Amino acid sequence: MSTVILTPSAKQPLSFTLPTLAAAGALAGMFVGAANGSVPLGILGGALLLAALGFAAMTLPAALERPLRWGLVALLLLAGYAMSGVSGAILGALFGWFFGWFVYWIGWRRYRMPLVPYLTAGQVLWHYTFRVICGAIFVFLITPILVIIPLSFNAQNFFTFTPEMLDFDPAGYSLQHYVDFLTNPEWTRAVRNSLIIAPLATIISVTLGTLAAIGLSQSHVPGRRAIMAILISPMIVPLIISATGMYFFYSKINIVGTLWGVVLAHAVLGIPFVIITVTATLVGFDRSLTRAAANMGANPVTTFFRVQMPLILPGVISGGLFAFITSFDEVVVVLFIGSAELQTLPWQMFTGLREQLSPTILAAATILVAISICLLATVEMLRRRSERLRGLSPG
């Protein structure tokens, strides 16, 4: 799909292009210099390199754009390989591709092309600054998650990238930590407990949460706002406070250290997610359908399962997935309510971090990340389906 051009591109004067590119090069050079132990040299080298590239791009014919950009990719690839081997070559090639594009994007005013021509320079600057801020926040949040994935394939028992891994040497990578995760009795027991507790807690959360959401969606229910605030309070109250309260309450009825004690505790944590998602789905529900079903002789139970449930099912499933993730990833409450025989996967990971540092924890974390991604992708597909059913989205 081609980009719509609202403002034609034009060559910028060197008085604007060179300082802008030099500033961008200095910023990139600062990070490269910090990685190699010389920040001032990195700043100076980055500024000079990008300013020189900008000067060449603005003075040479436009037909040489493609060769110049590919030449920069090749140059930085070789420089990266000379400094850091294969990993440096990959980073150098990526830097070369980006800055080759960036030079012409700035120098030929291509940043104006998708924008309407009447925007001021300040508005254009804020347009792209806002996107850079959002991208930086995304990178800040996602980088810790992405780092653990390659580390989980480390052939050594280290939590750092070994020289073999940085050089992409196959000898530096191994599946031994995944094998340990799948064969070690402590880890398999923890996985089994999580796979028992999380589904049971999800079933209870979905059942009670859906009934509560339907009841609270009725306008004639007295004090429904106060009741809603109380029901979703486990999401707001610090988890350590909720865990302490549950411990003292469950100890009175002798279910601390039992399977059902942990299941009920996790169900309490999952119910707010179900209530919120189902309530959001019920906002677009047509109440006349239930009245029509009642007029035709259907009892409330039949009306719920035949009329209401099919329409709110995406919200119910979304809430159930959130409840499942909450139970599967929870560690604080199970430390209070559980016992040694009921160690869940997050508890086992927490114990491993305290007592024996092993990259098997990274393998378990990678598997949890993959499960979470699959569940969140399912939630997004259900959300889009719900919007289509309610007529909010064309397709």
WOPEFEN-V31032 format. One line per field, one symbol per residue. phi: phi as a letter, one per 40 degrees, with the letter a starting at -180 (. if undefined). psi: psi as a letter, one per 40 degrees, with the letter a starting at -180 (. if undefined). burial: 1 if it has 24 or more other ideal C-beta (glycine too) atoms within 12 Angstrom, else 0. A space follows every 50 residues. Layout:
# WOPEFEN-V31032
phi=???
psi=???
burial=???
This chain:
# WOPEFEN-V31032
phi=.cccccbccacccccccccccccccccccccccccbgacdcccccccccc ccccccccccdcccdcccccccdccccccccccbgccccccccccccccc cccccccbfcccccbcccccccccccdccccccccccccccccdcccccc cccccbcbbbccdccccfcdccbabcccccccbcdccccccccccccccc ccccccccccccccccccccccgccccccccccdcccdcccccccccccc ccbfbcgbccccccccccccddccccccccccccccccccccccccgccd ccccccbcddccddcccccccccccdccbcbcccccccaccbcccccccc ccccbacbcdccccccccccccccccccccccccccccccgcbci
psi=hihhhdhiiihiiddddddddddddddddddddddeegdddddddddddd dddddddddiideedddddddddddddddddddeaddddddddddddddd dddddddefeeedeiieeiidddddddddddddddddddddddddddddd deeheififihiddddefhdeeiieddddddedhddddddddddeddddd dddddddddddddddeehdehhfddddddddeddddhhdddddddddddd ddefeheidddddddddddddddddddddddedehhdddddddddeehid dddddddddddeddddddddddddddddehdddddddaidefhidddddd dddddhhheddddddddddddddddddddddddddddddefehd.
burial=00000000000100001101110111011001000000000110111011 11110111000000100110011011101100110011101110110011 11111111111100100000000100000000000000000000000111 11110000001100110000011100110110000110011011011111 11111111111111111000000000010011011000100110011001 00000100101111111111111111111111001000010010000000 00110011101111111111111111111111111111000111111111 110000011111111111101000100010011011000000000
